[in-house]
């Protein structure tokens, strides 16, 4: 359990099904608590995915009969609540106010590498006739470049796919307190005379997805991104990395009113 007030919204091994169902009901009820709403929140279907870090996107016009696997949902049907669960990965929502269509996407580094948000824009054009310049995009809270350390192999994968990959990464030299205090211990026979510490590599996942949106024609003024880093704000947000896997999930939800 993550605490009475945690509002975990995903079924995990560390929380009970009853608690999650109660949290989801409370979340949806609050989400729909607007004065013009005449809906009973229990009658509005919450559509979720078994997220698999893929580029699979599902078009839905009614509640699916079985659990869908993938990382994106799109619809133009009013009354459906499309959702994405996250705890470091980015939730990204697209809205086409002209065609009255929406999309929600789950973008970790794997989904970003597979261009899920680019494909999401393409799927909205295919199904709804959406034009990229009409879309409004929101990138929700996730792990930011200040904290998202990755390996060299991740950087190499991005460099093989994106011409702008170099600006998505930054390197920081590791600090070793013992080395700083006793530099003579680290002397070697090879130039420059001491062993070099490995560098930490950090990925700016928000910028990576913003660049994808720009690349397919979404206007910069129509892209908003949360400044909250999940790894930095575990008092407010769930973070898989910061909490070493024992954490709940947040939920990003989008729907169309009748």
Secondary structure, DSSP 8 states (H G I E B T S, - for coil): ---TT----S--TTS-HHHHHHHHHHHHHHHT--TT----GGGS-EE-EE--SS--EEE-SS--SS-EESSEEEE--TT-EEEEEESSSEEEEEEETTTTEEEEEEE-HHHHHTTHHHHHHHHHHHHH---GGGEEEEE-SB--TTT-EE-HHHHHHHHHH-TTGGGGEEEEE---HHHHH-GGGGB-SSTTSB----EEEEE-HHHHHHHHHHHTT--GGGEEE---BTTT-TTTS--TTTTTT----EEEEEE---
